[in-house]
Amino acid sequence: MFAPADKAQAEESAQSLTIEEGKKLYTVGCASCHGTDGQGTSDGPSLVGVGAAAVDFQVSTGRMPAATSQGAQVPKKKNIYSQAEIDQLAAFIASLGAGPNVPTKDQYDPEGADIAKGGELFRNNCAQCHNFTGKGGALTKGKYAPSLEGVEPKHIYEAMLTGPQNMPSFPDTTMSEQNKKDIIAYLHAVNSDETENPGGLELGGLGPVSEGLFAWIFGLGALIAVAIWVAARTAKARKS
């Protein structure tokens, strides 16, 4: 008769313990930059309201904790926390203020998604920085859009959801869950070793810049070679 209440109480107690453990990890690894209560300092922004998804992305990809000396932006590096510890950190930060939750596999699994639609969405919203097939690209003042090759679908979804560093955020009110899955499916398709390129040689997948350079060097070079050959043949014929 009292089982549901007991279960809810047990779950609440377990969640409180998770938050408490997360606070301990935060105090050791994060508070020096983000403040004792996540309010932020001159060395790090406030974490109130960023949500569990932002923590899972930043810590799972090794971007956080950040190195003492860094460049224009925080790079991806080896992760130093276990997934259980990341979950604890995420639970603590989520307790400071409402924010995006860590997505479930059903949300980011690209199985059955519309690859063509994903390509259209990616070209309209992401290619300006990440290039046409997610190879990455340079931004201003030493910043850059990282390559999306080999990035886990969960992390791509979280990046779209939270907008890390220079990237704008795409919450579900701006870009639906299905649209995010479509984009993930497109990136998986164009960067998969099993996918054949119908256009032939992809030239690194860097878009019109590399293709234009190829055409300029080899195409124009070939035309010049042909012109020289024709001129030489013509001159030889006249001498004869």
PyMOL commands that set and color helices and strands:
alter all, ss='L'
color gray80, all
select helices_A, chain A and resi 3-29+31-34+51-60+83-96+105-108+115-125+127-130+153-162+177-191+203-205+208-239
alter helices_A, ss='H'
color red, helices_A
select strands_A, chain A and resi 137-138+144-145
alter strands_A, ss='S'
color yellow, strands_A
deselect
rebuild
show_as cartoon
